[in-house]
Amino acid sequence: INVFRSYLGRSFPLEFAAESTHEGVPVFVYRLRRDAYNTNVERNFGMRYENVEGIDYAPMWPNCPSDHVYDPEHPQCVNVECTKERNFCNNCCNGSHYGPTVFIPPGFYPLRVYPGRSGPIPFAVMLSPAHMLWAPKEVSSAYVGQSPDEDKHRPFEFLVNPTLGTLVDADVRVQMNILLARGEMTQSSTLPNA
């Protein structure tokens, strides 16, 4: 099953999770794939946040080993793709920094469409499951009040009757995260990048 989310400008595949009942009605339970909010997964590369401002909104991620030394001139670096998350902590790569941009951690998805309007979004917004459920722990734990719990904060769960193919119940939980950055303006000069 695919669910189109207009404000994200794309469809998300739901996967079969279980057979169950809802108020006595037999249902198939479908849930969002855990990597759906990870724009560092190859199949989601086209959905990455462009980050034209080049700000590292999650400087605590990735948590590379202390012996990580960025050395892009090493001869082996020719074969290392630094756009892939699995290579971010390779010595050929500079963590989540790549050229002029900085990649966003897993668990976040850029808002692509300004709901109800055509035109650009006036400020950067990242959507995530509630409490930054699928963000790396070093990211979600950096914010006061985040207590991710898979059962409470799962972003999409659809219950479909297998006989009729109709939706019986649905839970959709989404958190909006507005990106903030230090700037030269007095109003934001003391804010952390977040």
N, CA, C and O of each residue as an XYZ file, in Angstrom:
776
protein
N       0.852     -1.173      0.000
C       0.000      0.000      0.000
C       0.896      1.232      0.000
O       1.877      1.298      0.741
N       0.555      2.196     -0.827
C       1.267      3.473     -0.849
C       0.349      4.573     -0.332
O      -0.843      4.593     -0.637
N       0.909      5.480      0.448
C       0.162      6.611      0.983
C       0.816      7.881      0.457
O       2.005      8.110      0.677
N       0.033      8.708     -0.240
C       0.568      9.959     -0.769
C       0.428     11.039      0.284
O      -0.666     11.272      0.798
N       1.529     11.700      0.608
C       1.537     12.819      1.558
C       1.804     14.081      0.750
O       2.939     14.333      0.345
N       0.762     14.876      0.515
C       0.871     16.030     -0.377
C       1.901     17.047      0.103
O       2.613     17.623     -0.720
N       2.001     17.283      1.406
C       2.938     18.294      1.909
C       4.392     17.852      1.813
O       5.300     18.672      1.949
N       4.617     16.565      1.579
C       5.977     16.086      1.358
C       6.253     15.864     -0.127
O       7.397     15.664     -0.535
N       5.195     15.901     -0.923
C       5.352     15.769     -2.364
C       5.764     14.383     -2.812
O       6.462     14.236     -3.815
N       5.336     13.352     -2.071
C       5.691     11.995     -2.481
C       4.807     10.958     -1.807
O       4.068     11.256     -0.869
N       4.904      9.740     -2.309
C       4.207      8.604     -1.708
C       5.156      7.849     -0.800
O       6.361      7.792     -1.041
N       4.595      7.277      0.238
C       5.366      6.435      1.152
C       4.805      5.025      1.106
O       3.593      4.841      1.217
N       5.666      4.024      0.944
C       5.182      2.645      0.952
C       4.941      2.162      2.382
O       5.776      2.359      3.266
N       3.789      1.528      2.594
C       3.503      0.892      3.871
C       3.733     -0.600      3.695
O       3.433     -1.160      2.641
N       4.261     -1.236      4.718
C       4.535     -2.673      4.671
C       3.566     -3.423      5.568
O       3.139     -2.924      6.609
N       3.228     -4.636      5.140
C       2.388     -5.494      5.968
C       3.142     -5.807      7.251
O       4.310     -6.193      7.208
N       2.473     -5.641      8.409
C       3.119     -5.890      9.700
C       2.495     -7.062     10.448
O       3.204     -7.822     11.107
N       1.154     -7.218     10.354
C       0.506     -8.278     11.132
C      -0.952     -8.438     10.719
O      -1.539     -7.566     10.079
N      -1.515     -9.577     11.106
C      -2.963     -9.774     11.041
C      -3.484     -9.511     12.436
O      -2.855     -9.897     13.421
N      -4.648     -8.846     12.530
C      -5.184     -8.512     13.842
C      -6.689     -8.316     13.722
O      -7.284     -8.641     12.695
N      -7.300     -7.783     14.775
C      -8.701     -7.387     14.735
C      -8.811     -5.994     15.337
O      -8.016     -5.599     16.189
N      -9.813     -5.264     14.875
C     -10.098     -3.934     15.427
C     -11.587     -3.884     15.712
O     -12.402     -3.886     14.789
N     -11.944     -3.839     16.995
C     -13.338     -3.853     17.420
C     -14.097     -5.003     16.764
O     -15.225     -4.833     16.301
N     -13.461     -6.178     16.732
C     -14.080     -7.383     16.202
C     -13.966     -7.563     14.701
O     -14.371     -8.603     14.181
N     -13.433     -6.591     13.994
C     -13.294     -6.661     12.533
C     -11.885     -7.146     12.205
O     -10.911     -6.582     12.705
N     -11.757     -8.194     11.364
C     -10.406     -8.642     10.996
C      -9.702     -7.575     10.151
O     -10.302     -6.965      9.267
N      -8.429     -7.369     10.442
C      -7.660     -6.354      9.715
C      -6.247     -6.838      9.438
O      -5.704     -7.688     10.144
N      -5.672     -6.272      8.391
C      -4.239     -6.366      8.146
C      -3.656     -5.040      8.621
O      -4.197     -3.975      8.326
N      -2.555     -5.112      9.355
C      -1.893     -3.918      9.873
C      -0.750     -3.561      8.928
O       0.113     -4.391      8.644
N      -0.750     -2.327      8.445
C       0.315     -1.828      7.576
C       1.010     -0.664      8.273
O       0.363      0.202      8.862
N       2.328     -0.661      8.197
C       3.121      0.388      8.842
C       4.146      0.949      7.864
O       4.540      0.299      6.895
N       4.558      2.168      8.150
C       5.586      2.830      7.352
C       6.925      2.142      7.557
O       7.271      1.760      8.675
N       7.664      1.987      6.489
C       9.016      1.418      6.593
C       9.878      2.329      7.446
O       9.778      3.553      7.359
N      10.711      1.740      8.258
C      11.562      2.502      9.175
C      12.511      3.447      8.425
O      12.860      4.505      8.948
N      12.927      3.085      7.222
C      13.866      3.943      6.487
C      13.165      5.004      5.622
O      13.829      5.727      4.879
N      11.848      5.102      5.713
C      11.117      6.070      4.889
C      11.508      7.510      5.210
O      11.477      8.370      4.330
N      11.869      7.776      6.447
C      12.290      9.114      6.858
C      13.811      9.235      6.860
O      14.366     10.034      7.615
N      14.471      8.469      6.044
C      15.935      8.545      5.956
C      16.318      8.915      4.532
O      16.321      8.060      3.646
N      16.641     10.180      4.305
C      17.008     10.621      2.961
C      18.447     10.260      2.615
O      18.931     10.606      1.537
N      19.135      9.570      3.519
C      20.484      9.088      3.226
C      20.470      7.670      2.667
O      21.516      7.146      2.284
N      19.295      7.047      2.617
C      19.141      5.744      1.981
C      19.102      5.996      0.478
O      18.439      6.924      0.014
N      19.804      5.181     -0.265
C      19.963      5.439     -1.698
C      18.646      5.675     -2.438
O      18.576      6.545     -3.306
N      17.614      4.920     -2.111
C      16.344      5.085     -2.834
C      15.658      6.410     -2.509
O      14.712      6.799     -3.196
N      16.126      7.115     -1.460
C      15.553      8.408     -1.080
C      16.485      9.588     -1.372
O      16.186     10.713     -0.970
N      17.598      9.356     -2.057
C      18.561     10.437     -2.327
C      17.899     11.656     -2.966
O      18.255     12.788     -2.639
N      16.955     11.445     -3.860
C      16.303     12.551     -4.552
C      15.463     13.428     -3.636
O      15.044     14.518     -4.026
N      15.218     12.958     -2.429
C      14.403     13.704     -1.470
C      15.250     14.438     -0.436
O      14.713     15.031      0.500
N      16.555     14.403     -0.598
C      17.437     15.049      0.384
C      17.180     16.544      0.458
O      16.807     17.188     -0.523
N      17.392     17.071      1.653
C      17.309     18.511      1.869
C      18.540     19.134      1.222
O      19.660     18.695      1.486
N      18.356     20.138      0.386
C      19.464     20.734     -0.359
C      20.457     21.442      0.551
O      21.644     21.508      0.235
N      19.993     21.965      1.662
C      20.838     22.644      2.647
C      21.779     23.649      1.973
O      22.991     23.631      2.186
N      21.193     24.514      1.162
C      21.992     25.518      0.448
C      22.692     26.475      1.406
O      23.676     27.116      1.039
N      22.185     26.571      2.628
C      22.822     27.433      3.622
C      24.076     26.789      4.207
O      24.873     27.464      4.859
N      24.259     25.471      3.976
C      25.470     24.776      4.427
C      25.624     24.704      5.936
O      26.748     24.653      6.437
N      24.524     24.700      6.666
C      24.579     24.677      8.134
C      24.448     23.248      8.641
O      23.619     22.479      8.155
N      25.267     22.903      9.612
C      25.197     21.588     10.247
C      24.187     21.674     11.386
O      24.521     22.096     12.493
N      22.943     21.268     11.104
C      21.874     21.351     12.093
C      21.969     20.250     13.145
O      21.283     20.319     14.165
N      22.788     19.255     12.923
C      22.957     18.158     13.881
C      24.447     17.859     14.038
O      24.911     16.803     13.608
N      25.201     18.776     14.649
C      26.656     18.583     14.748
C      27.060     17.359     15.571
O      28.210     16.924     15.511
N      26.123     16.805     16.337
C      26.427     15.618     17.134
C      26.335     14.329     16.311
O      26.625     13.246     16.820
N      25.934     14.445     15.046
C      25.769     13.289     14.162
C      26.552     13.501     12.874
O      26.629     14.641     12.417
N      27.131     12.486     12.266
C      27.270     11.134     12.811
C      28.320     11.105     13.917
O      29.224     11.939     13.965
N      28.177     10.145     14.782
C      29.086     10.000     15.912
C      30.276      9.143     15.466
O      30.343      7.951     15.766
N      31.205      9.766     14.749
C      32.372      9.043     14.215
C      33.353      8.726     15.345
O      33.408      9.441     16.345
N      34.126      7.652     15.180
C      35.125      7.303     16.202
C      36.110      8.453     16.427
O      36.354      9.260     15.530
N      36.663      8.513     17.620
C      37.584      9.610     17.966
C      38.846      9.603     17.102
O      39.509     10.632     16.969
N      39.183      8.449     16.514
C      40.380      8.391     15.669
C      40.078      8.743     14.202
O      40.945      8.594     13.340
N      38.849      9.210     13.917
C      38.491      9.605     12.552
C      39.296     10.842     12.156
O      39.224     11.881     12.812
N      40.063     10.714     11.070
C      40.868     11.824     10.552
C      40.501     12.014      9.085
O      40.729     11.129      8.260
N      39.941     13.155      8.773
C      39.531     13.449      7.404
C      40.761     13.616      6.531
O      41.567     14.523      6.742
N      40.903     12.720      5.530
C      42.066     12.729      4.639
C      41.603     12.433      3.214
O      41.823     11.327      2.720
N      40.962     13.403      2.537
C      40.410     13.152      1.210
C      41.451     12.917      0.124
O      41.108     12.487     -0.977
N      42.710     13.192      0.420
C      43.769     13.022     -0.581
C      44.345     11.605     -0.603
O      45.186     11.297     -1.447
N      43.909     10.754      0.301
C      44.417      9.382      0.343
C      44.050      8.684     -0.970
O      42.938      8.869     -1.464
N      44.957      7.885     -1.548
C      44.693      7.232     -2.840
C      43.423      6.370     -2.860
O      42.776      6.270     -3.902
N      43.057      5.753     -1.744
C      41.860      4.898     -1.714
C      40.559      5.700     -1.806
O      39.498      5.135     -2.067
N      40.641      7.000     -1.595
C      39.434      7.830     -1.576
C      38.739      7.898     -2.932
O      37.564      8.256     -3.009
N      39.445      7.561     -3.987
C      38.849      7.555     -5.326
C      37.659      6.598     -5.371
O      36.704      6.832     -6.112
N      37.710      5.518     -4.581
C      36.672      4.492     -4.598
C      35.624      4.650     -3.499
O      34.755      3.789     -3.365
N      35.677      5.707     -2.723
C      34.749      5.883     -1.603
C      33.721      6.958     -1.943
O      34.078      8.092     -2.261
N      32.442      6.591     -1.875
C      31.362      7.540     -2.157
C      30.922      8.192     -0.851
O      30.247      7.565     -0.034
N      31.297      9.423     -0.663
C      31.016     10.131      0.591
C      29.577     10.624      0.700
O      29.209     11.218      1.713
N      28.752     10.387     -0.332
C      27.338     10.743     -0.247
C      26.538      9.642      0.438
O      25.359      9.830      0.741
N      27.165      8.501      0.685
C      26.472      7.365      1.297
C      26.731      7.333      2.799
O      27.872      7.438      3.250
N      25.663      7.187      3.555
C      25.742      7.238      5.016
C      26.734      6.231      5.589
O      27.422      6.529      6.565
N      26.814      5.064      5.001
C      27.724      4.039      5.529
C      29.192      4.482      5.453
O      30.045      3.921      6.141
N      29.486      5.489      4.618
C      30.866      5.968      4.467
C      31.144      7.277      5.201
O      32.278      7.755      5.175
N      30.152      7.869      5.850
C      30.347      9.178      6.473
C      31.541      9.204      7.418
O      32.240     10.215      7.493
N      31.791      8.107      8.146
C      32.895      8.075      9.119
C      34.174      7.482      8.538
O      35.142      7.266      9.266
N      34.185      7.218      7.232
C      35.405      6.782      6.565
C      36.361      7.975      6.551
O      35.915      9.113      6.407
N      37.640      7.742      6.696
C      38.612      8.843      6.723
C      38.639      9.650      5.423
O      39.156     10.767      5.398
N      38.090      9.093      4.349
C      38.010      9.830      3.090
C      36.877     10.856      3.114
O      36.837     11.764      2.284
N      35.964     10.706      4.064
C      34.767     11.546      4.123
C      34.783     12.432      5.363
O      35.423     12.118      6.367
N      34.073     13.531      5.267
C      34.046     14.528      6.336
C      32.725     14.455      7.105
O      32.024     15.459      7.236
N      32.391     13.277      7.607
C      31.129     13.096      8.326
C      29.956     13.366      7.412
O      29.912     12.859      6.291
N      29.001     14.162      7.875
C      27.822     14.476      7.074
C      28.054     15.660      6.136
O      27.146     16.060      5.408
N      29.254     16.218      6.148
C      29.590     17.348      5.271
C      30.065     16.809      3.919
O      30.905     15.911      3.856
N      29.518     17.368      2.851
C      29.919     16.955      1.514
C      29.898     18.187      0.622
O      28.834     18.718      0.304
N      31.067     18.629      0.226
C      31.141     19.854     -0.574
C      30.511     20.994      0.206
O      30.793     21.165      1.392
N      29.653     21.781     -0.452
C      29.056     22.922      0.243
C      27.839     22.568      1.107
O      27.310     23.433      1.806
N      27.394     21.321      1.068
C      26.182     20.963      1.811
C      26.491     20.101      3.027
O      27.606     19.609      3.196
N      25.488     19.933      3.859
C      25.582     19.067      5.034
C      24.312     18.230      5.044
O      23.208     18.771      4.992
N      24.464     16.907      5.112
C      23.306     16.023      5.089
C      22.590     16.023      6.437
O      23.204     16.213      7.486
N      21.294     15.807      6.384
C      20.437     15.745      7.570
C      20.430     14.296      8.071
O      20.468     13.371      7.260
N      20.381     14.086      9.378
C      20.381     12.715      9.909
C      19.131     11.928      9.527
O      18.121     12.514      9.138
N      19.197     10.604      9.638
C      18.002      9.786      9.431
C      16.907     10.213     10.406
O      17.187     10.768     11.468
N      15.662      9.948     10.032
C      14.546     10.256     10.916
C      13.865     11.568     10.598
O      12.891     11.936     11.255
N      14.366     12.287      9.587
C      13.796     13.583      9.217
C      13.521     13.610      7.719
O      14.195     12.952      6.928
N      12.508     14.393      7.356
C      12.144     14.502      5.954
C      11.792     15.959      5.670
O      10.981     16.544      6.388
N      12.382     16.551      4.642
C      12.117     17.973      4.381
C      10.701     18.218      3.859
O      10.210     17.496      2.991
N      10.064     19.239      4.400
C       8.770     19.673      3.898
C       9.019     20.250      2.509
O       9.837     21.157      2.356
N       8.335     19.744      1.511
C       8.597     20.133      0.122
C       7.565     21.094     -0.446
O       7.864     21.863     -1.359
N       6.360     21.052      0.090
C       5.264     21.812     -0.488
C       4.638     22.666      0.607
O       4.414     22.197      1.722
N       4.362     23.904      0.284
C       3.693     24.797      1.226
C       2.200     24.506      1.116
O       1.577     24.893      0.128
N       1.604     23.829      2.115
C       0.199     23.410      2.008
C      -0.739     24.573      1.694
O      -0.735     25.603      2.369
N      -1.535     24.379      0.658
C      -2.518     25.380      0.276
C      -2.002     26.485     -0.622
O      -2.761     27.377     -1.003
N      -0.728     26.444     -0.967
C      -0.151     27.500     -1.810
C       0.826     26.903     -2.810
O       1.380     25.824     -2.604
N       1.015     27.622     -3.875
C       2.111     27.259     -4.761
C       3.226     28.252     -4.475
O       2.968     29.421     -4.187
N       4.419     27.802     -4.552
C       5.550     28.677     -4.260
C       6.416     28.093     -3.169
O       6.067     27.087     -2.551
N       7.547     28.730     -2.937
C       8.498     28.181     -1.968
C       8.013     28.320     -0.524
O       7.213     29.198     -0.201
N       8.505     27.451      0.312
C       8.216     27.500      1.739
C       9.069     28.624      2.329
O      10.255     28.712      2.012
N       8.502     29.483      3.178
C       9.251     30.646      3.659
C      10.378     30.335      4.648
O      11.222     31.194      4.900
N      10.407     29.135      5.206
C      11.476     28.753      6.127
C      11.631     27.241      6.079
O      10.719     26.530      5.657
N      12.780     26.754      6.510
C      13.069     25.322      6.422
C      12.352     24.553      7.530
O      12.424     24.911      8.705
N      11.661     23.490      7.127
C      10.926     22.639      8.059
C      11.280     21.188      7.771
O      11.310     20.764      6.616
N      11.546     20.436      8.825
C      11.764     18.996      8.719
C      10.638     18.297      9.460
O      10.312     18.659     10.590
N      10.053     17.307      8.832
C       9.058     16.494      9.516
C       9.742     15.236     10.019
O      10.682     14.732      9.404
N       9.258     14.740     11.141
C       9.787     13.504     11.703
C       8.649     12.788     12.407
O       7.619     13.398     12.695
N       8.817     11.502     12.687
C       7.853     10.867     13.578
C       7.895     11.596     14.928
O       8.898     12.226     15.263
N       6.819     11.509     15.690
C       6.756     12.173     16.992
C       7.965     11.805     17.842
O       8.444     10.672     17.801
N       8.447     12.762     18.603
C       9.598     12.602     19.504
C      10.864     12.166     18.760
O      11.745     11.531     19.340
N      10.945     12.514     17.469
C      12.125     12.167     16.660
C      12.426     10.670     16.757
O      13.578     10.259     16.896
N      11.363      9.870     16.681
C      11.438      8.425     16.905
C      12.570      7.735     16.157
O      13.294      6.933     16.747
N      12.737      8.028     14.876
C      13.725      7.292     14.082
C      15.025      8.056     13.879
O      15.854      7.660     13.060
N      15.208      9.128     14.601
C      16.480      9.867     14.540
C      17.518      9.119     15.373
O      17.157      8.420     16.319
N      18.796      9.256     15.036
C      19.835      8.648     15.875
C      19.720      9.176     17.310
O      19.354     10.330     17.530
N      20.032      8.324     18.267
C      19.900      8.692     19.686
C      20.684      9.960     20.019
O      20.218     10.786     20.804
N      21.870     10.121     19.428
C      22.662     11.320     19.735
C      21.959     12.601     19.277
O      22.265     13.686     19.771
N      21.023     12.481     18.339
C      20.259     13.649     17.886
C      19.037     13.862     18.782
O      18.859     14.948     19.335
N      18.193     12.835     18.930
C      16.956     13.013     19.712
C      17.238     13.340     21.173
O      16.484     14.096     21.786
N      18.297     12.791     21.740
C      18.595     13.049     23.156
C      19.155     14.455     23.388
O      19.260     14.895     24.533
N      19.510     15.155     22.327
C      20.043     16.515     22.472
C      18.938     17.545     22.720
O      19.229     18.701     23.030
N      17.683     17.137     22.586
C      16.558     18.060     22.737
C      15.721     17.679     23.947
O      15.303     16.529     24.083
N      15.478     18.634     24.814
C      14.696     18.411     26.025
C      13.273     17.999     25.654
O      12.656     18.589     24.767
N      12.766     16.993     26.337
C      11.380     16.577     26.151
C      11.166     15.471     25.140
O      10.046     14.980     25.005
N      12.193     15.065     24.430
C      12.043     13.988     23.452
C      12.180     12.641     24.168
O      13.210     12.363     24.782
N      11.147     11.816     24.089
C      11.154     10.481     24.702
C      10.610      9.491     23.688
O       9.476      9.034     23.830
N      11.391      9.147     22.665
C      10.880      8.276     21.606
C      10.465      6.902     22.131
O      11.179      6.274     22.913
N       9.296      6.453     21.683
C       8.755      5.141     22.049
C       8.071      4.576     20.805
O       7.101      5.153     20.313
N       8.563      3.470     20.306
C       8.064      2.887     19.050
C       6.550      2.671     19.078
O       5.873      2.978     18.097
N       6.011      2.154     20.168
C       4.572      1.878     20.229
C       3.728      3.150     20.262
O       2.649      3.188     19.671
N       4.200      4.178     20.937
C       3.432      5.421     21.064
C       3.610      6.367     19.885
O       2.698      7.128     19.562
N       4.769      6.330     19.238
C       5.112      7.380     18.274
C       5.290      6.904     16.836
O       5.766      7.659     15.987
N       4.915      5.673     16.560
C       4.999      5.149     15.189
C       4.235      6.095     14.266
O       3.076      6.399     14.544
N       4.843      6.572     13.174
C       4.217      7.634     12.381
C       2.961      7.245     11.607
O       2.000      8.015     11.600
N       2.928      6.095     10.963
C       1.767      5.697     10.176
C       1.423      4.253     10.495
O       2.282      3.373     10.438
N       0.162      4.015     10.830
C      -0.316      2.646     10.989
C      -1.729      2.603     10.430
O      -2.623      3.286     10.930
N      -1.927      1.805      9.399
C      -3.228      1.682      8.761
C      -3.754      0.277      8.993
O      -3.022     -0.700      8.836
N      -5.032      0.175      9.371
C      -5.699     -1.111      9.552
C      -6.688     -1.276      8.408
O      -7.622     -0.487      8.259
N      -6.472     -2.309      7.602
C      -7.261     -2.523      6.391
C      -7.985     -3.856      6.492
O      -7.375     -4.877      6.809
N      -9.296     -3.843      6.221
C     -10.048     -5.092      6.207
C      -9.635     -5.881      4.971
O      -9.746     -5.372      3.856
N      -9.157     -7.125      5.146
C      -8.642     -7.883      3.998
C      -9.720     -8.314      3.011
O      -9.417     -8.545      1.840
N     -10.961     -8.428      3.448
C     -12.033     -8.871      2.557
C     -12.489     -7.743      1.631
O     -12.624     -7.937      0.423
N     -12.722     -6.575      2.206
C     -13.221     -5.442      1.424
C     -12.118     -4.520      0.922
O     -12.321     -3.758     -0.024
N     -10.953     -4.592      1.555
C      -9.859     -3.700      1.182
C     -10.080     -2.275      1.644
O      -9.462     -1.348      1.122
N     -10.958     -2.090      2.621
C     -11.255     -0.743      3.106
C     -10.476     -0.431      4.374
O     -10.118     -1.318      5.148
N     -10.229      0.844      4.557
C      -9.531      1.320      5.741
C     -10.496      1.283      6.922
O     -11.587      1.850      6.863
N     -10.085      0.611      7.995
C     -10.911      0.489      9.191
C     -10.482      1.509     10.244
O     -11.323      2.070     10.946
N      -9.183      1.747     10.352
C      -8.653      2.691     11.331
C      -7.265      3.125     10.867
O      -6.589      2.412     10.126
N      -6.862      4.295     11.314
C      -5.525      4.784     10.959
C      -4.991      5.665     12.074
O      -5.741      6.394     12.723
N      -3.698      5.587     12.284
C      -2.991      6.484     13.195
C      -1.895      7.163     12.397
O      -1.087      6.499     11.747
N      -1.869      8.482     12.447
C      -0.823      9.257     11.787
C      -0.268     10.223     12.824
O      -0.995     11.051     13.372
N       1.029     10.106     13.082
C       1.683     10.975     14.071
C       2.904     11.605     13.422
O       3.817     10.903     12.986
N       2.920     12.922     13.360
C       4.019     13.631     12.712
C       4.425     14.814     13.588
O       3.576     15.461     14.202
N       5.700     15.086     13.640
C       6.228     16.235     14.386
C       6.867     17.196     13.399
O       7.610     16.783     12.510
N       6.576     18.477     13.559
C       7.173     19.501     12.706
C       8.375     20.096     13.435
O       8.264     20.512     14.588
N       9.517     20.133     12.763
C      10.748     20.679     13.330
C      11.193     21.851     12.469
O      11.535     21.671     11.300
N      11.190     23.040     13.038
C      11.621     24.230     12.309
C      13.118     24.391     12.530
O      13.580     24.419     13.670
N      13.873     24.497     11.448
C      15.322     24.612     11.547
C      15.709     26.022     11.974
O      15.266     27.012     11.392
N      16.537     26.086     12.990
C      17.044     27.368     13.488
C      18.548     27.394     13.313
O      19.212     26.360     13.389
N      19.082     28.580     13.077
C      20.531     28.702     12.923
C      20.996     30.025     13.487
O      20.271     31.020     13.470
N      22.210     30.018     13.984
C      22.814     31.270     14.438
C      22.952     32.190     13.236
O      23.262     31.755     12.127
N      22.722     33.437     13.476
C      22.878     34.405     12.408
C      23.482     35.672     12.965
O      23.726     35.782     14.167
N      23.719     36.611     12.102
C      24.301     37.871     12.554
C      23.245     38.809     13.117
O      23.570     39.819     13.741
N      21.979     38.471     12.892
C      20.921     39.302     13.460
C      20.959     39.161     14.981
O      21.246     38.083     15.500
N      20.677     40.218     15.672
C      20.675     40.199     17.135
C      19.719     39.137     17.669
O      20.020     38.480     18.665
N      18.565     38.963     17.013
C      17.551     38.047     17.501
C      18.021     36.599     17.547
O      17.521     35.829     18.368
N      18.958     36.204     16.700
C      19.338     34.793     16.644
C      20.813     34.530     16.924
O      21.262     33.393     16.784
N      21.558     35.515     17.302
C      23.001     35.317     17.455
C      23.373     34.383     18.598
O      24.471     33.827     18.595
N      22.494     34.194     19.572
C      22.816     33.301     20.692
C      22.138     31.945     20.582
O      22.329     31.088     21.445
N      21.348     31.736     19.536
C      20.673     30.452     19.363
C      21.647     29.395     18.864
O      22.520     29.695     18.049
N      21.510     28.154     19.344
C      22.326     27.083     18.770
C      21.737     26.665     17.426
O      20.539     26.837     17.198
N      22.550     26.127     16.547
C      22.029     25.541     15.322
C      21.270     24.301     15.735
O      21.812     23.472     16.466
N      20.053     24.147     15.300
C      19.238     22.997     15.703
C      18.201     22.686     14.647
O      17.418     21.749     14.807
